[in-house]
């Protein structure tokens, strides 16, 4: 998931979640992770996020976020 920030950059977060996870839940998880970091504030608008599903190989990390 990519979150645009006030400094003009996009910050990317990999979220491990089940395939049926709600996009809004993924967004808020990434946004809160970003908000607690040292990076400039990310836009808190859901429509600003780029959410892309990446299939994981069998035996990869568990489904969680």
C-alpha positions as CSV (number, residue, x, y, z in Angstrom):
1,X,0.0,0.0,0.0
2,X,1.3,3.4,-0.9
3,X,0.4,6.5,1.1
4,X,1.2,10.0,-0.2
5,X,2.6,12.4,2.4
6,X,2.7,16.1,2.8
7,X,6.4,16.1,1.7
8,X,5.3,15.0,-1.8
9,X,6.7,11.5,-1.4
10,X,4.8,8.2,-1.3
11,X,5.6,5.8,1.4
12,X,5.0,2.1,0.8
13,X,3.9,-0.5,3.4
14,X,3.5,-4.2,2.9
15,X,0.5,-5.5,4.8
16,X,0.0,-9.2,5.4
17,X,-3.8,-9.9,5.5
18,X,-6.3,-12.5,4.3
19,X,-7.6,-12.0,0.7
20,X,-11.0,-11.0,2.0
21,X,-9.6,-8.1,4.2
22,X,-11.4,-4.9,3.8
23,X,-9.5,-2.2,1.9
24,X,-10.4,0.4,4.6
25,X,-8.9,-1.9,7.3
26,X,-5.6,-2.1,5.4
27,X,-5.6,1.6,4.8
28,X,-6.0,2.4,8.5
29,X,-3.4,-0.2,9.6
30,X,-0.8,1.4,7.2
31,X,-1.8,5.0,8.1
32,X,-1.4,4.4,11.8
33,X,1.9,2.6,11.2
34,X,3.1,5.7,9.2
35,X,1.6,8.2,11.7
36,X,3.7,6.7,14.5
37,X,6.9,6.8,12.5
38,X,9.4,9.7,12.0
39,X,8.1,10.4,8.5
40,X,6.1,13.5,7.5
41,X,2.4,13.2,8.0
42,X,0.6,11.0,5.4
43,X,-2.7,12.1,3.9
44,X,-5.5,10.5,5.9
45,X,-7.9,10.3,2.9
46,X,-8.7,6.8,1.9
47,X,-9.0,7.8,-1.8
48,X,-5.3,8.9,-1.7
49,X,-4.0,5.4,-0.9
50,X,-2.9,3.0,-3.6
51,X,-3.8,-0.6,-2.5
52,X,-2.3,-3.4,-4.6
53,X,-2.7,-7.1,-3.9
54,X,0.5,-9.1,-4.1
55,X,0.1,-12.9,-4.0
56,X,2.5,-14.6,-1.6
57,X,4.2,-17.9,-2.4
58,X,3.0,-21.0,-0.5
59,X,4.7,-21.3,2.9
60,X,5.1,-17.5,3.1
61,X,4.2,-15.4,6.2
62,X,0.9,-16.0,7.9
63,X,-2.2,-14.0,7.1
64,X,-2.2,-11.1,9.6
65,X,-2.2,-7.3,9.7
